[in-house]
Amino acid sequence: MNQLNLNEIYEYAEKHISAFHQKRLEYITIKTELDKILKQKNPYLFRAKNILTAQDLIKGFLDAFIQSQEETLFGEFIEGLAIFVCDRVFSAKKSQLTGIDLEFEKNNCIYIVEIKAGWNWGNASQIKQLKINFKNAKKILENQTDKRVIAVNGCCFGNKKNKNPEKDGYYKICGQEFWQLISESESFYIDIIEPIGHKAKQKNEKFLEAYSVVVNKFTLEFAQRFCIDGKIDWEKLLEFNSGIKKKHKKYD
């Protein structure tokens, strides 16, 4: 085991959080299209909320779309940080086993870890696959070593646990407990908040400028295509969002 070097961790976090902000900016300026967000979000929900103006509708659709992208991008960042930390402290290696993110040795045990950004992830089939992945990985490693193999679903925030890890075949640990497992530091989950916020104000101001441009542009285009006499044409919007494409055959 190696001593945790916070300066090294801070340097990694500041560098890669900048990449997160850059990708976030690219999504809003380059990869976001009006047709794309109108097709991916639920118009029934916004009708139920009595949205009356084109701008409010566009902001609602756009915010929901951006949030989904941000969660994916930030998940990649925080999971990468966890792997980096564990590598520095325990010389962890990227696992070659299906569905396993990393492997490391601690207290004469081999840990196999699948990392998730938050605790509330996955449907029943995804959880089932997680268990299968852990079971298969443990079987392979137990045939290669006499050491105990411990499977962990590590979540970067939250404080949930699974009630019966022996039955489940893995331990679900979150937040402080997970960061402590891979860093050997009780306070690490708090220590990383400062570098994650590196230049956040400046980066967010730049994002908001780009966001405002997109909202104005999309609002104008939406009003021209989906409004009649200043009112949202919900029927036309639904035809665009959910109507059967002419080239597709109807089901009998």
Secondary structure by P-SEA (a helix, b strand, c coil): cccccaaaaaaaaaaaaaaaaaaaaaaacccccaaaaaaaccaaaaaaaccccaaaaaaaaaaaaaaaaaaaaaaaaaaaaaaaaaaaacccccccccccccccccccbbbbbbbbcccccccaaaaaaaaaaaaaaaaaaaaccccbbbbbbccccccccccccccccbbbbcaaaaaaaaccccccccccccccccaaaaaaaaaaaaaaaaaaaaaaaaaaccccccccaaaaaaaacccccccccccc
